[in-house]
């Protein structure tokens, strides 16, 4: 008889539950409980659930990209400033003209990919710590943005606003786009050679290098993907706000919150283990907390304190559950 056989069946089942499912169940209990406690039963209807899903989009897109760099054993603190740059650049180029949508989107993606290439190159080729490298790039972006804009820049045409406000039935386009990006990300990680090399690089970079994997290329590509997701987030926020604001990424705390939801979702900060579905579950938990705090009427500052405490407790619980460090 093994030790596992001596454990109660309920304990074995609980330990076998995947992190995304645990986070989903916790989010459901919190959301339903808050709606029942406050008597806001309309939040349990279709409109309330759609609103909850829309809360996930901005953070969800950038967190998908952050998942790739963290899996590679790196990190990206420049995403918040890149989101601001992308939103302002798109709005400034479009100037309300539908004919400029395609050029603006293309320019944002090219700039985002270039930023990711620089981040990855500095980390992989120059050996600079990713915290310092990406923080430095982020500060450069913020400096350039602050020197050029101090208020809303330009406007996006009505056709582009459909990205944030368009729907298929009751399902917003933006929610479907987030789901599609998550599926693509999962396929990249689980069904391609790049995904296998990414896990190997994050799990043991020296071993991966000895096995013939070009770890520098993997790290650079992971950063490019992360920056592209930040660029897409900026485009979404420009569509939602109908214009680009130079503070939208910084005020949204997308850098720290994207890292938090990735780690809450079970991805190791040291790299090599995790996935996009855990990240989305972490995003759902954060969106649920926002909705619950709003239903309970919690002020802004206590809300941030409570969110920080929940992040610490969630990661600590995950570490205990796996009997090892998360970071």
RAFENRA-V459557 format. One record per residue. N is the residue number from 1. RES is the residue in one letter. PHI is phi in whole degrees, -180 to 180 (none if undefined). NEAR is the number of other C-alpha atoms within 12 Angstrom. Layout:
# RAFENRA-V459557
n->N res->RES phi->PHI near->NEAR
n->N res->RES phi->PHI near->NEAR
This chain:
# RAFENRA-V459557
n->1 res->X phi->none near->6
n->2 res->X phi->-90 near->6
n->3 res->X phi->-62 near->8
n->4 res->X phi->-62 near->14
n->5 res->X phi->-69 near->11
n->6 res->X phi->-83 near->11
n->7 res->X phi->-75 near->14
n->8 res->X phi->-60 near->12
n->9 res->X phi->-61 near->12
n->10 res->X phi->-65 near->13
n->11 res->X phi->-69 near->14
n->12 res->X phi->-63 near->15
n->13 res->X phi->-67 near->13
n->14 res->X phi->-63 near->15
n->15 res->X phi->-71 near->21
n->16 res->X phi->-88 near->16
n->17 res->X phi->-67 near->18
n->18 res->X phi->-69 near->22
n->19 res->X phi->-57 near->35
n->20 res->X phi->-56 near->31
n->21 res->X phi->-68 near->24
n->22 res->X phi->-61 near->29
n->23 res->X phi->-67 near->34
n->24 res->X phi->-64 near->28
n->25 res->X phi->-65 near->21
n->26 res->X phi->-63 near->23
n->27 res->X phi->-63 near->28
n->28 res->X phi->-63 near->26
n->29 res->X phi->-64 near->20
n->30 res->X phi->-62 near->27
n->31 res->X phi->-67 near->37
n->32 res->X phi->-65 near->28
n->33 res->X phi->-61 near->25
n->34 res->X phi->-66 near->27
n->35 res->X phi->-64 near->26
n->36 res->X phi->-70 near->18
n->37 res->X phi->-65 near->16
n->38 res->X phi->-89 near->20
n->39 res->X phi->76 near->15
n->40 res->X phi->-90 near->20
n->41 res->X phi->-67 near->19
n->42 res->X phi->-64 near->19
n->43 res->X phi->-70 near->26
n->44 res->X phi->-90 near->25
n->45 res->X phi->-83 near->16
n->46 res->X phi->-61 near->15
n->47 res->X phi->-65 near->17
n->48 res->X phi->-66 near->24
n->49 res->X phi->-70 near->27
n->50 res->X phi->-65 near->28
n->51 res->X phi->-62 near->26
n->52 res->X phi->-63 near->32
n->53 res->X phi->-65 near->34
n->54 res->X phi->-67 near->38
n->55 res->X phi->-64 near->30
n->56 res->X phi->-82 near->40
n->57 res->X phi->-64 near->44
n->58 res->X phi->-58 near->47
n->59 res->X phi->-67 near->47
n->60 res->X phi->-62 near->50
n->61 res->X phi->-65 near->51
n->62 res->X phi->-69 near->54
n->63 res->X phi->-69 near->56
n->64 res->X phi->-60 near->57
n->65 res->X phi->-67 near->53
n->66 res->X phi->-62 near->52
n->67 res->X phi->-60 near->56
n->68 res->X phi->-65 near->55
n->69 res->X phi->-71 near->53
n->70 res->X phi->-69 near->47
n->71 res->X phi->-61 near->46
n->72 res->X phi->-80 near->49
n->73 res->X phi->85 near->41
n->74 res->X phi->-117 near->48
n->75 res->X phi->-163 near->46
n->76 res->X phi->-137 near->53
n->77 res->X phi->-98 near->44
n->78 res->X phi->-94 near->47
n->79 res->X phi->-63 near->56
n->80 res->X phi->-63 near->46
n->81 res->X phi->-70 near->45
n->82 res->X phi->-67 near->54
n->83 res->X phi->-62 near->51
n->84 res->X phi->-63 near->51
n->85 res->X phi->-60 near->51
n->86 res->X phi->-65 near->49
n->87 res->X phi->-64 near->49
n->88 res->X phi->-68 near->49
n->89 res->X phi->-63 near->44
n->90 res->X phi->-62 near->50
n->91 res->X phi->-65 near->46
n->92 res->X phi->-66 near->36
n->93 res->X phi->-73 near->32
n->94 res->X phi->-68 near->36
n->95 res->X phi->51 near->27
n->96 res->X phi->75 near->26
n->97 res->X phi->-98 near->21
n->98 res->X phi->-59 near->22
n->99 res->X phi->-68 near->17
n->100 res->X phi->-98 near->23
n->101 res->X phi->-62 near->30
n->102 res->X phi->-62 near->21
n->103 res->X phi->-59 near->20
n->104 res->X phi->-67 near->35
n->105 res->X phi->-63 near->34
n->106 res->X phi->-61 near->22
n->107 res->X phi->-64 near->28
n->108 res->X phi->-62 near->38
n->109 res->X phi->-67 near->33
n->110 res->X phi->-65 near->24
n->111 res->X phi->-63 near->30
n->112 res->X phi->-63 near->43
n->113 res->X phi->-62 near->32
n->114 res->X phi->-64 near->25
n->115 res->X phi->-63 near->42
n->116 res->X phi->-63 near->43
n->117 res->X phi->-65 near->31
n->118 res->X phi->-65 near->31
n->119 res->X phi->-56 near->45
n->120 res->X phi->-65 near->42
n->121 res->X phi->-66 near->31
n->122 res->X phi->-65 near->29
n->123 res->X phi->-72 near->36
n->124 res->X phi->-82 near->32
n->125 res->X phi->-89 near->21
n->126 res->X phi->-95 near->15
n->127 res->X phi->73 near->17
n->128 res->X phi->-78 near->21
n->129 res->X phi->-55 near->22
n->130 res->X phi->-61 near->33
n->131 res->X phi->-61 near->26
n->132 res->X phi->-72 near->20
n->133 res->X phi->-62 near->31
n->134 res->X phi->-74 near->36
n->135 res->X phi->-64 near->27
n->136 res->X phi->-63 near->25
n->137 res->X phi->-63 near->34
n->138 res->X phi->-62 near->34
n->139 res->X phi->-66 near->23
n->140 res->X phi->-62 near->20
n->141 res->X phi->-61 near->34
n->142 res->X phi->-64 near->30
n->143 res->X phi->-64 near->20
n->144 res->X phi->-63 near->20
n->145 res->X phi->-69 near->31
n->146 res->X phi->-67 near->22
n->147 res->X phi->-74 near->13
n->148 res->X phi->-105 near->18
n->149 res->X phi->-140 near->24
n->150 res->X phi->-132 near->18
n->151 res->X phi->-156 near->20
n->152 res->X phi->-56 near->28
n->153 res->X phi->-118 near->32
n->154 res->X phi->64 near->27
n->155 res->X phi->-160 near->35
n->156 res->X phi->-105 near->41
n->157 res->X phi->-69 near->29
n->158 res->X phi->-59 near->25
n->159 res->X phi->-62 near->22
n->160 res->X phi->-76 near->35
n->161 res->X phi->-67 near->29
n->162 res->X phi->-62 near->24
n->163 res->X phi->-59 near->34
n->164 res->X phi->-95 near->33
n->165 res->X phi->-114 near->29
n->166 res->X phi->-71 near->23
n->167 res->X phi->-138 near->18
n->168 res->X phi->-115 near->15
n->169 res->X phi->69 near->12
n->170 res->X phi->-106 near->20
n->171 res->X phi->-91 near->24
n->172 res->X phi->-67 near->28
n->173 res->X phi->-56 near->27
n->174 res->X phi->-63 near->38
n->175 res->X phi->-67 near->33
n->176 res->X phi->-64 near->27
n->177 res->X phi->-65 near->29
n->178 res->X phi->-61 near->37
n->179 res->X phi->-64 near->25
n->180 res->X phi->-63 near->19
n->181 res->X phi->-64 near->29
n->182 res->X phi->-66 near->31
n->183 res->X phi->-65 near->21
n->184 res->X phi->-62 near->23
n->185 res->X phi->-62 near->32
n->186 res->X phi->-64 near->27
n->187 res->X phi->-66 near->19
n->188 res->X phi->-60 near->24
n->189 res->X phi->-76 near->31
n->190 res->X phi->-101 near->21
n->191 res->X phi->-126 near->15
n->192 res->X phi->-129 near->15
n->193 res->X phi->-65 near->16
n->194 res->X phi->-59 near->28
n->195 res->X phi->-61 near->33
n->196 res->X phi->-63 near->26
n->197 res->X phi->-69 near->36
n->198 res->X phi->-65 near->43
n->199 res->X phi->-63 near->39
n->200 res->X phi->-65 near->32
n->201 res->X phi->-64 near->39
n->202 res->X phi->-71 near->37
n->203 res->X phi->-73 near->27
n->204 res->X phi->-160 near->23
n->205 res->X phi->-64 near->29
n->206 res->X phi->-65 near->17
n->207 res->X phi->-64 near->17
n->208 res->X phi->-64 near->23
n->209 res->X phi->-66 near->20
n->210 res->X phi->-67 near->13
n->211 res->X phi->-81 near->14
n->212 res->X phi->97 near->15
n->213 res->X phi->-82 near->25
n->214 res->X phi->-79 near->24
n->215 res->X phi->-62 near->35
n->216 res->X phi->-65 near->32
n->217 res->X phi->-65 near->25
n->218 res->X phi->-63 near->38
n->219 res->X phi->-64 near->44
n->220 res->X phi->-64 near->38
n->221 res->X phi->-65 near->34
n->222 res->X phi->-62 near->48
n->223 res->X phi->-69 near->48
n->224 res->X phi->-63 near->34
n->225 res->X phi->-62 near->41
n->226 res->X phi->-61 near->50
n->227 res->X phi->-68 near->51
n->228 res->X phi->-63 near->40
n->229 res->X phi->-66 near->48
n->230 res->X phi->-65 near->47
n->231 res->X phi->-62 near->45
n->232 res->X phi->-65 near->47
n->233 res->X phi->-63 near->52
n->234 res->X phi->-62 near->51
n->235 res->X phi->-63 near->53
n->236 res->X phi->-63 near->47
n->237 res->X phi->-68 near->47
n->238 res->X phi->-63 near->50
n->239 res->X phi->-65 near->38
n->240 res->X phi->-72 near->33
n->241 res->X phi->-86 near->30
n->242 res->X phi->68 near->33
n->243 res->X phi->-167 near->36
n->244 res->X phi->-98 near->39
n->245 res->X phi->-118 near->40
n->246 res->X phi->-70 near->40
n->247 res->X phi->-109 near->33
n->248 res->X phi->-64 near->37
n->249 res->X phi->-76 near->41
n->250 res->X phi->-65 near->29
n->251 res->X phi->-68 near->16
n->252 res->X phi->-78 near->25
n->253 res->X phi->51 near->26
n->254 res->X phi->-70 near->40
n->255 res->X phi->-69 near->41
n->256 res->X phi->-71 near->29
n->257 res->X phi->-70 near->38
n->258 res->X phi->-66 near->46
n->259 res->X phi->-66 near->43
n->260 res->X phi->-62 near->45
n->261 res->X phi->-71 near->49
n->262 res->X phi->-64 near->52
n->263 res->X phi->-70 near->47
n->264 res->X phi->-59 near->46
n->265 res->X phi->-74 near->45
n->266 res->X phi->102 near->44
n->267 res->X phi->-81 near->45
n->268 res->X phi->-71 near->39
n->269 res->X phi->-65 near->33
n->270 res->X phi->-79 near->28
n->271 res->X phi->94 near->34
n->272 res->X phi->92 near->32
n->273 res->X phi->-148 near->35
n->274 res->X phi->139 near->42
n->275 res->X phi->179 near->44
n->276 res->X phi->-74 near->45
n->277 res->X phi->-70 near->39
n->278 res->X phi->-63 near->34
n->279 res->X phi->-62 near->46
n->280 res->X phi->-62 near->50
n->281 res->X phi->-64 near->40
n->282 res->X phi->-65 near->45
n->283 res->X phi->-63 near->44
n->284 res->X phi->-60 near->42
n->285 res->X phi->-63 near->43
n->286 res->X phi->-65 near->45
n->287 res->X phi->-64 near->35
n->288 res->X phi->-65 near->37
n->289 res->X phi->-60 near->36
n->290 res->X phi->-60 near->32
n->291 res->X phi->-64 near->36
n->292 res->X phi->-65 near->35
n->293 res->X phi->-62 near->27
n->294 res->X phi->-66 near->22
n->295 res->X phi->-65 near->26
n->296 res->X phi->-86 near->22
n->297 res->X phi->72 near->16
n->298 res->X phi->-75 near->18
n->299 res->X phi->-64 near->15
n->300 res->X phi->-64 near->14
n->301 res->X phi->-69 near->12
n->302 res->X phi->-60 near->15
n->303 res->X phi->-61 near->21
n->304 res->X phi->-66 near->20
n->305 res->X phi->-63 near->15
n->306 res->X phi->-66 near->20
n->307 res->X phi->-64 near->27
n->308 res->X phi->-62 near->21
n->309 res->X phi->-64 near->15
n->310 res->X phi->-66 near->22
n->311 res->X phi->-60 near->30
n->312 res->X phi->-63 near->20
n->313 res->X phi->-65 near->18
n->314 res->X phi->-66 near->29
n->315 res->X phi->-68 near->32
n->316 res->X phi->-64 near->21
n->317 res->X phi->-63 near->24
n->318 res->X phi->-67 near->29
n->319 res->X phi->-65 near->23
n->320 res->X phi->-64 near->14
n->321 res->X phi->-61 near->23
n->322 res->X phi->-100 near->18
n->323 res->X phi->53 near->11
n->324 res->X phi->-167 near->13
n->325 res->X phi->-72 near->18
n->326 res->X phi->-84 near->28
n->327 res->X phi->-126 near->25
